[in-house]
Amino acid sequence: KLFQQSLAHIAMANVGAHVISNAGGPDCIFERLGGQSPLEKFVDGFYDLMATDKDTKKFFENRNLKNLKKRTVDYLGGLWGGPAYRGPDLFLAHTGLGVTVRIFEVMMKCAEKQLKLMKVKSGLSKEILDDLRSMKEPLCDPTGRLAKERHAKNLAMGDPFDDAANRAAYAAKQQEEQERRKKIAEFRKKKQEEREAKERAEKAKKEKTAQSTQDSKMPKKTSNKEAKIGGKEAEDEKKLKKPKAPEEAVEAPAEEASQSVPSVVEELIDSEYN
């Protein structure tokens, strides 16, 4: 389907776009020749002469002479002020036909002979022959200049009569579509990787927060050094609260003895005086 659309587009661009339409009027060649019928008679006549000429009759053996006549009438009519012509240009229409310079010279000879048979005035005959003579390059392309230009155009747009160009155009469109799909796939893959990386980061953050909360609720572990210091302080505190050693018990009777001496003295004095 894509190939058919491409071919239709190329054909419309190359063939349908070529239009020849010259202003008519009493002074145009079309009217001075006598209109459509004399034009058809002129074209039919010189083609018939060419088809029987010893140098060109072989060229016309496998040609659709009726179609050639019709297309030539259409072209010359648009060129000389008759109905507009729409179709391929002269070079494109004759590409591949193999019109040589010798065949063109025979055509000019037969056209001149047909004009004489129709008794066309010399002035008008000269104008007609001059126009036909100017068509030598597009019909024969003796230098190959037009073929090179056409080839360049085919590479740029494609030629509706050139299968190789059409295949190349189709292949180019396929390649373009594949590259477009590849870019879309790469873009989607990148976005998926970014989403997954973001999810992993958020998950790791949540796990870290949960671990921090759990650690804050658990008793704080002390180091060996802190444990030793804490143990020593507890031991010192325990010693302070412990009852005094026997030394304290020995001192107690001495204190009591010291306190009982005055009372004995007082009793002796009282007894002496009494």
Protein Blocks (a to p, Z undefined) as FASTA:
>chain_A
ZZmmmmmmmmmmmmmmpccdddedjkbmklmnnpjmlmmmmmmmmmmmmmmgfklmmmmm
mccfklmmmmmmmmmmmmnopacdddddfklmmgonlpafklmmmmmmmmmmmmmmnopa
fklmmmmmmmmmmmmmmmnomnommmmmmmmmmmmnopaklmklmmmmmmmmmmmmmmmm
mmmmmmmmmmmmmmmmmmmmmmmmmmmmmmmmmmmmpccdddfklmmmmmmmmmmmmmmm
pccdfklmmmmmmmmmmmmmmmmmmmmmmmmmZZ
